[in-house]
Amino acid sequence: MARPLSVCILTLNEEENLPGCLASLGDLAGEIVILDSGSTDRTREIAEAAGARFHVHPFDDFGSQHNRLFALASQEWILNLDADERLSPELLRSIRDTFDDPALLAKYRGFSLDRLNYFLGKPIRHSGWAPDPLVRLFRKDAGMMERRKVHGRILVAGEIGRLSGHLDHFTYRTLDSFLSKSTKYAKLAAREMQAKGKKPSLWRLLTHPAGMAVKMYVVRAGFLDGREGLFLAILYSYYTFLKYLYLYYPDTPRPDGNP
């Protein structure tokens, strides 16, 4: 059944993640649109073999890149996914049922869902990672990505419904992936703070990392996630330290536009 739905995915060297993401869609999508920022692996080959429309644009920040991606969609509705995310069977059924119900599509301008995040292969149910409600399904003419350099949300003008099931997010499969993404995201976050006029602060540099660790492990009950909860608290403390450190030592963006 053809649905007025564009599945939109950003990629950069996602040959490992993309096949699983695409396989989880079943026959859901009316089209698949991918915006890549310069992959050097088999990402394009995998995408085109699945029938996706593949476009390339240099990366500047997540907000701008997402909105470019959404503009490429030709269908009335957009489902935004990351390459390391998978629709659970229940979520897939819920989206199908939604498109089978014209009254629901007429009533709502977007739909939220729950995301279940994995760290080193383990689902994290506390630590501030859960619950993790997100709007990912929305009408193209009613939604856009928040204009932030990192960690933006999809903003929808209108009433938002709710989907059952969850989105599996296999983030940080290895420690190296966390460390490399932490550096990238910390640079982007520091640039955003600079753009808002925030100045370097030794006090924040010394206190905010420790505060983040306490917040995740104690306040957000990270201790219930076992050793992974402890590791996450320490690693996010490191990320917070990097973010404030880059305010002192801002670097120049690479020529290809990537952080």
N, C-alpha and C positions, 0 to 999 in steps of 0.2 A: 504493500500500500504506500503510495507516494504521500508524504507529509510536507507541509510548507515549513520545513525546518532545515536550517543550515547549522551543522556542527562545525564550530570554529576553534582552531588549535594553533597556538604559537609553538614554534620549534627552533631548536639549535642543537644539532648533533644528537638526535633522539632515536637513533636506529635500535637501541635496546628497549626503549619504552613504547615507541609508537605502535608496533604491531599489537600489543596487548590492549592498548587504548582503542584502536580501531576495531579489533575483534569484539570488544564488549558492546559495541553499538548495535550489533545485529543488523536488522533491516530498518533501523529507526530513521536514518537521515535521508532527507530529500537531496542534500548535497553535503560534501565535506570540503571545507575551505581551510587551507593551511598557509600561514604567513611565517616564513623562515627568515632568520637573520644571518645566514651565511654558513650553513652546515657544510662540513667537509667529509661526512660519512655517508651512509646509504639512506639518509632520511628522505630525500627526494624520490629515490627509487621505490621505497616502501610506500610512500604516500601516493604516488602516481599509479602503482600497481593496484592500490585499493580504490582507484577512481577519484581521488581527491584532486581539487584544483589547487595547484601549488604556486605560491607567489613568494618573492624575496624582497625584503627591505631591510636596510641596516638598522640595528637596534639603537635606540636612544634612551628610552625609559619604558617601563611596563604600561603605564597609562596610555601613552601615545601609540605604542605598538598594538595594544589591544583594540583601540578605537580604529586604527587603520584596518585591522583584521575584520572588525565588525562591518566596516564600510564595504568590504569585498563581498559580503553575503548577499545573495539574491533572493532569499526566501523571507517570508513574513516573520518567522520566529528564529531565534538564535539559541543554541546550546553551546556554552563556552566550556571547554575542557582544557586541562594541561595534559601533556603527553604521558605523564606518570600517573594519571588518574584512570579509573575503571568504573563503569556503571555496574552496580550490583544487579543481580537478576530482578530483585524486587523494585529497584529504582527504574530499570528498563521497562518493566511492566507498568509502573506508575506513569511514566512519560507517554507510553503508548496509549494507556487508558485516557489520559488527559486529551490527547489529540483525537480520540474517538468521541469526545464529549464537546460538541460545539458550544454548549452553554458555559462550560468552564473557560474555554478559550475567549469567549466574548466578555466574561466577567473580569478576568484578571489580565494584568499587563506583564506580570512576571511570576515566577515560582521559586521558592526557596527549597533547599534540601539540606540534609545532614552529611557532612564529610567525615570519614573515619581515616585518621592519619596514622601511618606506619613509620616507625623509626627503627632502622636496622632489622626490618622484618617483623617487628612486634607492633600490634595495634596499641596506640596510646589513648587511654580513656580518661586521663586527668591532665595535670601539668599545664593547664591553660590551652591544651590542644583539643579538648572536647568538653562540652559540645562545640561543634564548629559549623553553625548554620551559614549557608551562603546562598545568594541569588545567582543562579547560573543559566536558567531558562527564562527568556524574556522576548517581548516583541521588539523587533529591530527599531521601530519608530518610537519606542518608549524608553529605551535604555541606552546607557553608555558606561564606559569604565571611568571611574573617578580619576581625575587628572593628577595622579601622584606618580612619583618615580618608582615606587616599590610598595607592595602590600596594599594595592588599591581594591575598592569594592565596586561592583556593578550597581549603578544607581538607576532606579526605575521610577518613572512618573506614572503613578497609578497604584491600584490595589494589587497586593502580592498574595498568591495562594501558596499551598504547601504540598510538596511531593513526599510520598512514602518511600522507604528504602534509603540506602546511603551510597555515597560516592567513595570508593576506596582510593586513597591517595598514598602511593608507594614512594613517598619522599625519603631522601637520605638513606639509600640502600647500603651505603658504605660510609665510614667515617670521613674518607677523603672527599666524598660528595658534599657532606655537610661543611667541611672546612673551606672548600672552594666556593660554594654558594654563599657562605657567611661573608667572605671577603667581598664578593660581588655586591651583595645586598647592603653591606655596611657602607660601601662607597656611595651607592645610590641614596641611601638614607641620609648620609652626611651632606650630599649635594642638595637634597631637599631641605634639610635644616638650614644650610647656608642661604638658599634662595629665600627662606622665610626670615632671614636676618639673625639667626641664632649664632652666637659667638662661642668660641672654644671656652670650656670651663673645666679647670682642674678639679673642682668640687664634684661636678657631674661625672667626670672621668673616673674618680675614685669611689664614688658612692653608688652610682646607678648600676654598675655590673653586680655588685653584691646584693643590691635591692632586687634585681631581676632573679638571681638565684633563690633568694628567700621566697619571693613571690611564687615562682614556679614550683618549688619543692615543698614549701610549707602551706602557703595560702591557697594555692591551686591543687594541693594534695598530690604533688608529684611522687611522694613516697609510696603511694599506692600503685604506681607503675613499676615498682621494683628498681633494679639497678639502672634500667633505661631512663627512669624518671630522674634519678640522680645525675646521670650523664647529660641528660637534656638541660637540666638546671645549670650545670657547669658550662656547657657549650653555649647556651644562650647568654650567660654572663660574659663569656669571651666575645660573642657577637656584639653585645652592648658596649663592651670596652672598645672594640674596633670602630664602631660607629662614632663614638665621641673622639677617638684618637684621630680619625680622618678629618675632623673639624680643625685640628691643629695642622695636619699635613695633607691638605687636599691635593690630589694628583690630577694630571691632565688626562682626559678621556683618550682612549686609543684611536688611531686613525680610522678603524672600521666601525667606530661608533659604539662598540661594546665596552662595558665597564672594565 
